[in-house]
Amino acid sequence: MATAYRPYEPYEPGTEPRGHLVPAVLKAPFQGRVWCEFLYVLISLPMAILTFVYAVTMIALGAGLLITFLGVPVLGAALAGCRGFGVVERARARALLGLEVAEPEPVLGRRGGHGGRRGPVAWVGALLRSGTSWRHVIYALIHLPWAVLSFGFAVAFTFYGWGFATYPLWRWVFPRYLDEPGLQVFGDDRGHNFYLDTPFEIAVTCAAGVLVLFLTPWLMRGLTSVDRIMVSGLLGPSRLASRVWELESDRGTVVDTAAADLRRIERDLHDGAQARLVALAMDLGLAKEKLEEDPEAAAKMVDEAHGEVKLALQELRDLARGIHPAILTDRGLDPALSALAARCTVPVKATVDLPQRPAPAIEGIVYFTVSELLQNISKHSGARTAEVDVWRTEDRLLVQITDDGRGGADTSTGSGLAGLAERIDAVDGVLVVHSPAGGPTTVTAELPWR
């Protein structure tokens, strides 16, 4: 659903919402997320070694056995194993980095592979043809050098940062147990030795450790950012697969919306204009029977039927406007939205700034979106005024509806806003609702121009 949501945001060490810079920086080395990232880097090295050794061994063995039939299943096992390691890596990234990566496309797809077959031969063939499987192999091969590098930097910065920062607390170990004045920086055979033992040297060492300690969270952030990119780019679904899933979901939404609209039109016709026209036909039949014996009563019945015809025509006009208003087709969004604003019970200022007309389908979605939102404002908001603004930014059409009502609108409660969000999402649009308690409420819809 294309509603307002907050995706995973990369961690900025030392930053907190509504916090002060200095206290946040001082807290950074002690925050749990930094230690989760450090733990992730530590575990990455053994995991990378294991996956690298497995991938290289199995692929080399399978390639060597390709001259026999055994090479194909061995390669299939290599790819399947790499996909299994990918499951572990995604779970590890989710638990320690807060990175949500969707599961990739299944090996045999949603229809069971070519021709719907699900046997072992079809499964191995699908593995070998799967780009997702080979991306898992690439991850296994390139993750090891990066894991070695990140492990070295993370351990070194953490060890030296904490070690030097706390050096005054444990320097006593050297004279008591090692018969040395302090930590030896260098020494040679000619007796030239340098120890960190004077108060100035101890203070400088401690300051350097504190500096490294405060730099460590940003180092962890940089190192794990690369891991995030590799996990999401190589172990998640491909862009093509994600787009296919999105289009399938959007197609289902469009089909359901169209079916609901057809049911609404059928209900309105059956309960409204059709019922009125049936009653009108009966009244005209009675008037015809009484035309000779009681002309005055027949004339009165014809007059009532004339009123019913006007009501039926008005209902049909309203129904046609609900399907697609003629003013929108003939004159475009500006007059159509102005007409909507004029019919709203709340004073509405409508501003449309478009260099030309968008695609007809987009025009229709904008019109019905504004129509439903203005109805919500009239019925539920308690607003005194509202504004509708429509403009174009590059290849996107933006619609913003603002009111000064009580607020509290939410797309997650199964309201009409949720249906609007689904309809807008079906054309690659986004609906964002900002409605704090007490108002004001701002609903922004972003749609493609074409």
Beta strands, then each sheet from edge to edge (+ up, - down):
strand 1: 183-187
strand 2: 193-196
strand 3: 348-353
strand 4: 386-393
strand 5: 396-403
strand 6: 430-434
strand 7: 441-448
sheet 1: 1+ 2-
sheet 2: 3+ 4+ 5- 7+ 6-
end
